[in-house]
Amino acid sequence: MTTEEGHVAGDEVRPRIRHNDYSPLVPAPIGGWHPEVPVSVIIPAYGGQHRLDLTLASLAAQTYPAHLTEIVIVDDGSVPPLRLPEMRPENTRIVTTADGWGPGHAVNTGVAATDGTVVQRLDADMVLHRDHLEALLRWHHLTDYLVTIGGKRFIEETPVTAAEVYEAVAGDTLTHLFDPEKTIPSTTEMTILRLDGMRGSKNPYHVCTGPTLSLHRTLFLDVGGFDAEVQRGEDTELGYRLAQAGAVFVPDLAARAVHLGLPAQRRDRGATVRTVEPYLAHRVPLRRDLRKERGRHWRVPYVEVVLDVAGASERVTRAAVNAALDGSLPDVAVTLVAPWSALPSGRHPVLTAPGFDLRMLRTGFADDPRVRLAEDVSPSATPVPFRYSGPVDVPLAPETLERMVKTVLDERLGMLVVTFPDGRTATVERTEAVGRALLLARPGEPLSDVIRQTHGVRHSPAEAFWPSAQERPAAPARPAAPQTDMRSAMAGLTEARGRGGRPRGKRSWVRRLRTAIRTRYRIRP
């Protein structure tokens, strides 16, 4: 592709895009460039033969070159099985799912059966305008870490034929077949328009809701594809993991489409939202609104606390772990890094074998799901959105972690580094910034240098997040122990004297003891 057809500011293959501001990318004008990248269009389908026929008819009339396009319909257990209609693109076939079900599993099956450079996920009830694929694919000719999202408008299904759809798409008269005045814009499209194409959005993955999106195959495979266990909200969950891997989200409403049938939320909004929430609550920690139950244990934690404990004592390590898990920020997991595999595992003298403290830690935390033992730390915390690393002998204060993460969020930082008086540091990293740095860093280039360019790095003294002595609340005075009170009462009783200074008799002493007990415990006689 020539520079007249589309280019990247700075002429980099992988430009260092700041947050989600993809403005440095200038796509080729539709119809004025020469595509070169093969695309695999994956269509998961369960029944709905007629709608699928209309989708394939619209794909047969696309402006994107047919020799660069393959279409794979993934039949997810339809009864009767789906068939290929006469009106379809040249390179179209059907594969079937096995060992699972659902849209995510079906798309994974389709990706495994294809080899296009770009993967296009498409619903089986979409009718595309003629340049839909071209509009999305032109971005993928610029760089390889984009996720492009097409527009869609909903319409009640009308009795049209595949031949009519093909003619309308080929002649660019689809609006004559489906009246725009009768279509309903999607909430996704409205969000895109309201937020300037998501260029300044803090969480642009929110618009990754399908049913038309595309990305490079390598990016799809690097994040593990769809989570086949997620039956609702699978596109958003995939979008979240793509964001943690450093992807940039580019919605292009020039890629127009008509979605046959009204959105599910119009039919039963309550049930639709409720079926999505449990999946996202466990897998998308940034949805704090779904994690209001402090006592819950979630599949993906909000923050990972990493502590190198190779040379630390059991007492110091336990204090650090307890401080991390008992702070004001819930939803935290701890990773303890040490040479665990070097510890004896067979018969050994328990008291005198090497690594006593580490052995005690290994046993003590073996059954705690919030604590993980690791030999080393992976470059990225994904899918956990934040990672804290600091000295094990400097425990987190109750509000330190929450304050550090809040600073990263409020200032949209990629990394916050705090320095202690002795020169050591503690760091909070935003995983999406680390993910992008791993994509963009040149050999030998520090990731922090890339993060500074794409998300920003802030340095602060540790006292900004650890309370000083003046800020620490004074310990409340402890009430005297009952035993102490009783001893004092007894001492007074033994010294009590009766009239005339004579010592009181035994019965008077017992009476005063009873009075002291009643007074101390407020017992009525």
Secondary structure, DSSP 8 states (H G I E B T S, - for coil): --TTT-EETT--SS---BTTB-TTEE---TTSS-----EEEEEEESS-HHHHHHHHHHHHT-SS-GGGEEEEEEE-S-SS-----SS--SSEEEEE--S--SHHHHHHHHHHT---SEEEEE-TTEEE-TTHHHHHHHHHTT-SSEEEEE--EEE------HHHHHHHHHTT-HHHHS-GGG-EE-HHHHHHHHTGGGTT-S-GGGG---SEEEEEHHHHHHTTS--TT--SSHHHHHHHHHHHTT-EEEEETTS-EEEES--HHHHHHHHHHHHHHHHHHHH-TT-GGG---TT---SS-SEEEEEE-TT--HHHHHHHHHHHHSSSS-SEEEEEES-GGGS--SS--TTTSS-HHHHHHHHHTTT-TTEEEESS--S--TTSSEEEE--TTS---TTHHHHHHHHHHHTT-SEEEEE-TTS-EEEEEEHHHHHHHHHH--TT--HHHHHHHHT-EEEEEGGGTS--TTTS---------HHHHHHHHHHHHHH-B-GGG-B--HHHHHHHHHHHHHHHHT---
